[in-house]
Every structure is written in C-alpha cells, then in structure tokens.
C-alpha cells in the first residue's frame, strides 16, 4: 500500500516539477527557434504522460479528469 501511495505522490510531484521547469529550462538553456519548439513539444508530451498517470491513479473520469488534465498540463508546461 505504501508503494502505491508513493507512486501516486511521485507522479503528482513529477507533473508539478515539470510545471515550472518547461519554460524555465528552455529559458535557462537559451533555446530559440526549432530547438525551443522541439524541447517544448517533448516537455509537453512528458507532462501529458505524467498527468495521465496521475489522473489514472486518482481514478478520475469525465469532467473531473478533463479539468485535472487541463490544469496539470498547463502547470507542467508553464502555459
């Protein structure tokens, strides 16, 4: 049971950790143009995967899942 709870917390933390980091990392790396676009697409993809896992662990569905995903991905990408 502790392992499952840790996994849930880790998935949520991972999504939250990405939240500030996508835009900040792109700025820190001084990315521009195609490199920035590629980095942001990968980061967004990773954020979606992490958020999907967190939503699944929380057993969200319907409007609750949609709302959670929107906020989670938005926070993760910095948009």
Secondary structure, DSSP 8 states (H G I E B T S, - for coil): -HHHHHHHHHHHHHHHHHHHHHHHHHHHTT--HHHHHHHHHHHHHHHHHHHHHHHHHTT--HHHHHHHHHHHHHHHHT-
